[in-house]
Amino acid sequence: MHGPRAKNYHRNRVANSFSEEIGAMLEGELSDPRIFPSVVTEVVLAPGGKSARVFVAVHGGEEEEASTLAALTQARGFIRAQIRDRMGVRHIPELSFAIDRSEKMTSRMTELLDRNRKRDQKRADAMADVAAEAKT
């Protein structure tokens, strides 16, 4: 009898395989000029395996992201057929694509935190200067 751990393991293996195959397609097999350099960051497979959400990080701005998302959405039938042929599985889930902005958000948060640290350091230095002048 298979437990929930086995099902989760299988689902994660399938999601990783999808991620690798779609990533390989993004690296050069999809010849659509609207697809900008991008990387598959995560594939989330629904519990029943009927659908999967593919998160893609696009190197570029919002225009490049929108263009890539539109092209991937249009090419999802081709992508599903390629996965079916390569992996030899009978049922391929419906694919939906989403832009992964987590890396950009993380870098923005890091930038803001660095600014706050610098500002706090300047305030501390200014307070120390005021305290030093008061002693003299």
Long-range contacts (C-beta under 8 A, 24 or more apart in sequence): 11-45, 11-47, 11-49, 14-45, 14-49, 15-43, 15-44, 15-45, 15-52, 16-43, 17-87, 18-43, 18-45, 18-52, 18-54, 18-83, 19-43, 19-54, 21-82, 21-83, 21-86, 21-87, 22-54, 22-79, 22-83, 25-79, 25-82, 26-56, 29-82, 30-71, 30-72, 30-75, 30-78, 30-79, 32-71, 32-74, 32-75, 34-67, 34-68, 34-70, 34-71, 35-67, 35-68, 35-71, 35-72, 36-60, 36-64, 36-65, 36-67, 36-68, 38-68, 41-100, 41-102, 41-103, 42-100, 45-93, 46-93, 49-91, 49-93, 50-93, 50-94, 51-93, 51-94, 51-95, 51-96, 52-93, 52-94, 52-95, 52-96, 53-95, 53-96, 53-97, 53-98, 54-95, 54-96, 54-97, 54-98, 55-97, 55-98, 55-99, 55-100, 56-97, 56-98, 56-99, 56-100, 57-99, 57-100, 57-101, 57-102, 57-103, 58-99, 65-99, 68-99, 69-97, 69-98, 69-99, 72-97, 73-97
